[in-house]
Every structure is written in structure tokens, then in C-alpha cells.
Amino acid sequence: PPSEAYSLLVQVTIGCSHNKCTFCSMFKAKRIRVRPQEEIFEDLEDARRSYRYVDRIFLCDGDALCLMNSRLVPILEMIRGLFPECERVGSYARATDILRKSEAEFKELREKGLSIVYIGAESGSDEVLKAINKGETAAQITEAVQKVEACGIAASVTFISGIGGRGMWREHAEATGKMITEMGASYVGLLTLMVEPDAPLYEKIRSGEFKLLTPEEVMAETYLLLMNSDPAKKCVFRSNHASNYLSLRGDLPDDKERMLAQIGRAMEDSSLL
């Protein structure tokens, strides 16, 4: 995740256990496997020798939380022993990985140092999730976010602007806004769809079956998404990734009207994009 750009990256697993999302090409050349624990420990010891100060550590690859606690806990314990200055350990996680673990298991991970998980929700629409072969439902993702938050672990949830194409942009925006309202995540981020040639969705774009949104259409979608977002607790909202046409930063619900006004100005003046 962008917020982990300066973290120590520790390769715990290789690849993604799902690896079937049509928009993603990141792990297509990798087969999922778990690295031997002794190799992970060697990497941590080497990092301790190399770096005087490490305040954040991120467990790679696509969903390290697919591992059982019996594999994760020793890694977290070693991190705590070697890097007492480390303030945060994070990992990607699929909703299905989260739902397989009990609350007691998550509380154990929290006690051992895991403090944030990044969940790629992509959309709040079941129709869109099915179309991109996400392998999870909106209800599962919402339940997973609520579960980790209840256990004291922050959830950072990512959605993708334009992932429904022109055919489902309204459904995507409204359903995603409602999911943001319901799930109670600490952080929400918006990226904009960017498809590389080796992603399965690329051919649908080339053939015209999937129509990309224009920058102006992405703004209309984002406006509708925010209109439908009313979380009860503070949610840090960011849409300031390199892929985004307009940089948005604020907290929901407090800064909602300000961000809507910012989008409105950009919709009237495309030179702001």
C-alpha cells in the first residue's frame, strides 16, 4: 500500500491465494506459496543488522493473513524482539481470510503487534464484484472489516473508481458509499482503475466490451459515492494516489461537504483535473 512505502517489507508469502481478479496483473506470474519460517527469520535478522531504526513493518505478499496464527505469531514475536521501536505491523488481507479466523485469534495477533490490515474491497456492489471475479461478496467484506475493527485492529479499505465501467458506474458508486457507511473502517482509500496488458480485463477494454470512464465521469461517480457515505464514526478518507484525477483528503463525515464542493468545482472546470 502507498502508506507502507517507507516500511520494512518482509516477504512472508509469495503471490496471492486468490489471484483471479480480472483487473489485477500483480501476481499473475507467481504461484502462491509460503516461505519457510527460517528464511523469514533470516531476513528479519539481516534487516536488524542493516537498519538502525525501523518504525513500520509490512508483511508481504498479496494476503499474508491467509496463514494460520501458528505461523504468524512467531513472526510477530520475533519482530517485537528484534525491533522494539517498531510502532506498526501491517498486512494485506482478503475478507475470506479474516472470516476464517476467530475473534480470539485476531486479539492474539493484535497483542503480538499486528495493528493494521489492508483490504481491497474494490466495490460495494455484488454485481461489480462478480464481474471482476473478486470471489467475495459485499456482505463478507463488510463483516470482515467490522470484525477486525472490533478486535482493535485498524482496517484500511481500498475501492477503485471506474471499476464498474460505464455500464455499472451508478450501481458501483451508490453501493460503495453505502458500504463505507456500514462497515466502520478506520481508513478508506480511492484509486482509479488502471489496467495493464496482462490483466484479463485488458482484452475486454480493447474489444469495447468494457468501457472506461472519462475523467469527468470518474468525478461524477466519486461525487455520488461520497453523497452516499455517512459513517457513524470517524473515517479517514483519501483519494490522493498517483492514479487519481483529483486529490481529496479529509475525514468522513466531518469533511464530506468540503470534498463534495471540491469535486463540484472540478466537474465545472476540467482544468483542475
C-alpha positions as CSV (number, residue, x, y, z in Angstrom):
1,P,0.0,0.0,0.0
2,P,1.2,3.6,-0.6
3,S,1.2,4.3,3.1
4,E,3.7,1.5,3.6
5,A,6.2,2.9,1.0
6,Y,8.9,3.5,3.6
7,S,8.2,0.4,5.7
8,L,10.4,-2.6,6.0
9,L,8.9,-5.1,3.6
10,V,9.1,-8.7,4.8
11,Q,8.2,-11.4,2.3
12,V,6.1,-13.9,4.3
13,T,4.1,-15.4,1.4
14,I,4.7,-15.3,-2.3
15,G,1.8,-14.3,-4.6
16,C,-1.9,-14.1,-3.8
17,S,-4.1,-17.0,-2.7
18,H,-7.0,-15.9,-4.9
19,N,-5.2,-14.4,-7.9
20,K,-8.3,-14.3,-10.1
21,C,-9.4,-10.7,-10.1
22,T,-9.8,-9.5,-13.7
23,F,-8.3,-6.0,-13.2
24,C,-5.1,-7.2,-11.4
25,S,-1.9,-8.4,-13.0
26,M,0.3,-8.0,-10.0
27,F,0.6,-11.7,-9.0
28,K,-0.3,-13.5,-12.3
29,A,3.3,-14.7,-12.8
30,K,3.5,-16.1,-9.2
31,R,2.1,-19.3,-7.7
32,I,1.0,-18.9,-4.1
33,R,3.5,-20.4,-1.6
34,V,4.6,-19.8,1.9
35,R,8.2,-19.0,2.6
36,P,10.0,-21.3,5.1
37,Q,10.0,-19.7,8.6
38,E,13.8,-19.9,8.9
39,E,14.1,-17.8,5.7
40,I,11.8,-15.2,7.1
41,F,13.7,-15.1,10.4
42,E,17.0,-14.7,8.5
43,D,15.5,-11.7,6.6
44,L,14.5,-10.1,9.9
45,E,17.9,-10.6,11.5
46,D,19.6,-9.3,8.3
47,A,17.3,-6.2,8.4
48,R,18.2,-5.6,12.1
49,R,21.9,-5.6,11.2
50,S,21.2,-3.2,8.2
51,Y,18.8,-0.7,9.7
52,R,19.3,1.3,12.9
53,Y,15.6,2.4,13.1
54,V,12.5,0.6,11.8
55,D,9.2,2.1,12.8
56,R,6.9,0.2,10.4
57,I,6.9,-3.3,9.0
58,F,4.7,-4.7,6.3
59,L,4.2,-8.4,5.7
60,C,4.1,-9.3,2.0
61,D,2.7,-10.6,-0.4
62,G,-1.0,-10.3,-1.5
63,D,-2.6,-11.7,1.6
64,A,-0.2,-12.8,4.4
65,L,-3.2,-13.3,6.7
66,C,-4.1,-16.5,4.8
67,L,-1.5,-18.1,7.2
68,M,-2.7,-19.7,10.4
69,N,-1.8,-18.0,13.7
70,S,0.7,-20.7,14.4
71,R,2.8,-19.4,11.6
72,L,2.1,-15.7,12.1
73,V,2.5,-15.4,15.8
74,P,6.2,-16.5,15.8
75,I,7.0,-13.9,13.1
76,L,5.3,-11.1,15.1
77,E,7.1,-12.2,18.3
78,M,10.4,-12.1,16.5
79,I,9.6,-8.6,15.1
80,R,8.8,-7.4,18.6
81,G,12.1,-8.9,20.0
82,L,14.3,-7.5,17.2
83,F,12.6,-4.2,16.6
84,P,11.3,-2.8,19.9
85,E,11.0,0.6,18.2
86,C,8.5,-0.7,15.6
87,E,5.2,1.1,16.0
88,R,3.1,-0.7,13.5
89,V,3.0,-4.1,11.7
90,G,0.6,-4.4,8.7
91,S,-0.6,-6.8,6.1
92,Y,-2.9,-7.2,3.2
93,A,-5.9,-9.5,3.9
94,R,-8.8,-10.9,2.0
95,A,-12.2,-10.8,3.6
96,T,-12.4,-14.6,3.4
97,D,-9.1,-14.9,5.3
98,I,-10.4,-12.7,8.0
99,L,-13.7,-14.5,8.4
100,R,-11.9,-17.8,8.8
101,K,-10.2,-16.6,11.9
102,S,-11.9,-16.3,15.3
103,E,-12.1,-13.1,17.3
104,A,-9.7,-14.7,19.8
105,E,-7.2,-15.3,17.1
106,F,-7.4,-11.6,16.0
107,K,-7.0,-10.4,19.5
108,E,-3.9,-12.6,19.8
109,L,-2.5,-11.1,16.6
110,R,-3.2,-7.6,17.9
111,E,-1.5,-8.4,21.2
112,K,1.6,-9.6,19.3
113,G,1.8,-6.4,17.3
114,L,-0.4,-6.6,14.2
115,S,-2.2,-3.2,14.2
116,I,-3.5,-2.6,10.6
117,V,-4.8,-4.7,7.8
118,Y,-5.4,-3.5,4.2
119,I,-8.4,-4.9,2.4
120,G,-9.0,-4.4,-1.3
121,A,-12.8,-4.2,-1.4
122,E,-12.8,-2.6,-4.9
123,S,-16.6,-2.1,-4.9
124,G,-19.6,-2.3,-2.6
125,S,-21.7,-3.8,-5.4
126,D,-22.2,-7.5,-5.6
127,E,-22.8,-7.2,-9.3
128,V,-19.4,-5.4,-9.8
129,L,-17.6,-7.8,-7.5
130,K,-18.9,-10.8,-9.5
131,A,-18.0,-9.1,-12.8
132,I,-14.3,-8.6,-11.7
133,N,-14.2,-12.2,-10.2
134,K,-13.4,-10.9,-6.7
135,G,-14.5,-14.1,-5.1
136,E,-16.1,-12.3,-2.2
137,T,-19.5,-10.6,-1.6
138,A,-20.1,-7.1,-0.2
139,A,-21.6,-8.6,2.9
140,Q,-18.5,-10.7,3.5
141,I,-16.2,-7.7,3.1
142,T,-18.4,-5.6,5.4
143,E,-18.4,-8.3,8.1
144,A,-14.6,-8.7,7.8
145,V,-14.0,-5.0,8.3
146,Q,-16.3,-4.9,11.3
147,K,-14.6,-8.0,12.8
148,V,-11.0,-6.7,12.7
149,E,-12.1,-3.2,13.9
150,A,-13.9,-4.8,16.9
151,C,-10.7,-6.6,17.8
152,G,-8.7,-3.4,17.9
153,I,-7.0,-3.7,14.5
154,A,-7.5,-0.8,12.1
155,A,-8.9,-1.6,8.7
156,S,-7.7,0.3,5.6
157,V,-10.1,-0.4,2.8
158,T,-9.5,0.4,-0.9
159,F,-12.1,1.0,-3.6
160,I,-11.5,1.5,-7.3
161,S,-13.0,4.4,-9.2
162,G,-14.3,3.2,-12.6
163,I,-14.2,-0.5,-11.8
164,G,-17.8,-0.9,-12.9
165,G,-17.2,0.8,-16.3
166,R,-19.9,2.9,-17.9
167,G,-22.4,0.1,-17.6
168,M,-22.3,0.0,-13.8
169,W,-20.9,3.3,-12.6
170,R,-24.0,4.4,-10.7
171,E,-24.5,1.0,-9.1
172,H,-20.8,1.0,-8.1
173,A,-20.9,4.5,-6.6
174,E,-24.2,4.1,-4.6
175,A,-23.3,0.6,-3.2
176,T,-19.8,1.6,-2.3
177,G,-21.0,4.7,-0.5
178,K,-23.4,2.6,1.5
179,M,-20.6,0.1,2.3
180,I,-18.5,2.9,3.6
181,T,-21.4,4.0,5.8
182,E,-22.0,0.5,7.2
183,M,-18.5,-1.1,7.6
184,G,-16.9,1.3,10.1
185,A,-13.4,1.2,8.7
186,S,-10.7,3.5,10.2
187,Y,-9.4,4.4,6.7
188,V,-10.9,4.4,3.2
189,G,-8.9,5.0,0.0
190,L,-9.9,5.5,-3.6
191,L,-7.7,4.5,-6.5
192,T,-8.6,4.9,-10.2
193,L,-8.8,1.9,-12.5
194,M,-5.5,1.4,-14.4
195,V,-5.3,-1.8,-16.4
196,E,-2.1,-3.3,-17.6
197,P,-1.9,-5.5,-20.8
198,D,-1.5,-8.8,-18.9
199,A,-4.6,-8.3,-16.8
200,P,-7.7,-10.3,-18.0
201,L,-9.8,-7.1,-18.2
202,Y,-7.5,-5.5,-20.7
203,E,-8.9,-7.5,-23.7
204,K,-12.5,-6.5,-22.7
205,I,-11.3,-2.9,-22.9
206,R,-9.7,-3.4,-26.2
207,S,-12.7,-5.1,-27.7
208,G,-15.1,-2.4,-26.4
209,E,-17.0,-4.8,-24.1
210,F,-15.8,-2.8,-21.1
211,K,-15.9,1.0,-21.5
212,L,-13.6,3.1,-19.3
213,L,-14.9,6.2,-17.7
214,T,-13.6,9.6,-18.7
215,P,-12.0,11.8,-16.0
216,E,-15.3,13.8,-15.9
217,E,-17.3,10.6,-15.5
218,V,-15.0,9.5,-12.7
219,M,-15.7,12.8,-10.9
220,A,-19.5,12.2,-11.2
221,E,-19.1,8.7,-9.8
222,T,-16.9,10.0,-6.9
223,Y,-19.5,12.7,-6.1
224,L,-22.3,10.1,-5.9
225,L,-20.1,7.8,-3.9
226,L,-19.5,10.5,-1.3
227,M,-23.1,11.6,-1.3
228,N,-24.0,8.0,-0.1
229,S,-21.2,7.9,2.5
230,D,-22.2,8.7,6.1
231,P,-20.2,6.6,8.5
232,A,-21.1,6.9,12.2
233,K,-17.5,7.0,13.4
234,K,-14.6,9.0,12.0
235,C,-13.2,7.6,8.8
236,V,-10.0,9.0,7.3
237,F,-10.8,9.4,3.5
238,R,-8.1,9.7,0.9
239,S,-8.2,9.9,-2.9
240,N,-4.7,11.2,-3.5
241,H,-3.0,8.3,-5.2
242,A,-1.0,8.9,-8.4
243,S,-3.8,7.3,-10.3
244,N,-6.4,9.8,-9.2
245,Y,-7.5,12.8,-11.3
246,L,-8.3,14.9,-8.2
247,S,-6.6,14.9,-4.9
248,L,-9.1,14.6,-2.0
249,R,-8.1,14.4,1.7
250,G,-10.5,14.6,4.7
251,D,-12.4,12.8,7.4
252,L,-15.9,11.4,7.0
253,P,-18.4,12.6,7.9
254,D,-16.8,16.0,9.0
255,D,-15.2,17.0,5.7
256,K,-17.8,15.5,3.4
257,E,-19.3,18.8,2.3
258,R,-15.9,20.4,1.6
259,M,-14.8,17.4,-0.5
260,L,-18.1,17.4,-2.4
261,A,-17.6,21.1,-3.1
262,Q,-14.1,20.4,-4.4
263,I,-15.4,17.7,-6.7
264,G,-18.2,20.1,-7.9
265,R,-15.6,22.7,-8.9
266,A,-13.6,20.1,-10.8
267,M,-16.7,19.0,-12.6
268,E,-17.3,22.6,-13.7
269,D,-13.7,23.2,-14.6
270,S,-11.8,20.2,-16.0
271,S,-8.5,22.1,-15.9
272,L,-8.4,21.3,-12.2
273,L,-8.1,17.6,-13.0
